[in-house]
């Protein structure tokens, strides 16, 4: 388990045939921190970012040590874009579409 996330709510959801435990980042500080600093992420854990409204936002991966798959989701829970990131990636991630939620899971 990602022991940093004891004070986070978590949800279970199937993605691509596997059940994931997603830690919910539903407050500004939690969204800013995201998965930065994490050195290991299991294949069945991730983070669910919950924003208050639709919008196009950028994410930074500068302090993220694991490759991530970011899944961008609209207010109707439709996937609107997916982006794969590299560890410590310098350029910001912007899906160039409006979204309300993001799921981050281990990438390749």
N, C-alpha and C positions, 0 to 999 in steps of 0.2 A: 504494500500500500504506500501511497505517497503521504508519508507521515506529516508533511507540511500542511495537509488539508483536513486536519481533524475538525476544524471549526467551520467547514464548508458543508452545505447540504449536498447530497449526491443523488443522481438519478441513474436508472438503469435503462439502456436502450440498445436495440439491435442495430448494428451497422455491418452490412456485408456479411451476414450470417454469423457474426460473433456478438455476444452480449457484452456491452461496455458499461463500466461504472464511470460516470462523468461527474466531476466536481463542479459545482455551480458557482460561477463568478457573476454575482448579481449586484455587487456594489462596486463603486468606482475603483477603490483601492485594489480589490480582487481582480478586476478587469485589467488594471494597469500592470499588476504583478504577473498575471497569467501563469505560464509555466516556466518563467525565467528562473534560472538557478537550478532547475531540476537536472540531475545527472543521469537518471534512469527512469524510464516510463515503461510500464508493462504493456503487453499487447492488448490488454483489456481495460486500460484506464485512459482517461483523458479529461478534458475540461469543456464545460458548456458555458459560453459567454452569453449573458442575457442583457440586451439593451432595452431601454424604455420605448424606443420608437425606431422605425425604419430609418436608414441613413447609410451613406457610404463612408466608411472609416478606414484608416490605415493602421496596420499593426507592425510593431518592430520586433525583430528576432535576435537583436544584438546579444542578449544574455541568455538565450535559449540554447542549451547544449545538445538537444536531441532533434533529429529530423521530424518535422510534423506534417500531417495532412490537415489542412484547414478546410472545413466545409461550411460554406456561407448559406444561410437559410432565411427565407422571408417570413412575414408575419403569418402566413398560411402554412408554414412548415414545409415549403417547397425548397429544394436545394437549388440555389441560383448560381453558384460557382464553387469550384474546388481548386485549391492551390497547394502545391507541395513546397515545403521550405527546407532549407539546409541549416544545419547547426551553425549558430553565430552569423547567420546571413546578415549582410550589411544593408542591403536595400530594403526599404519598407514593403510590406505586403499590402496591396490594395486590389480588391476583387473587381473594381470598376463597375459595380452594381450596388443598388441599395439592398441592405439586409438588416435583420433584426437580431439574429442569433448566429453564433459561430460555434462549431464543434472542432476541437483540436485533439487529434489522436496521433499515435506514433506513425510516422511516415516511413519511407524506405531510405 
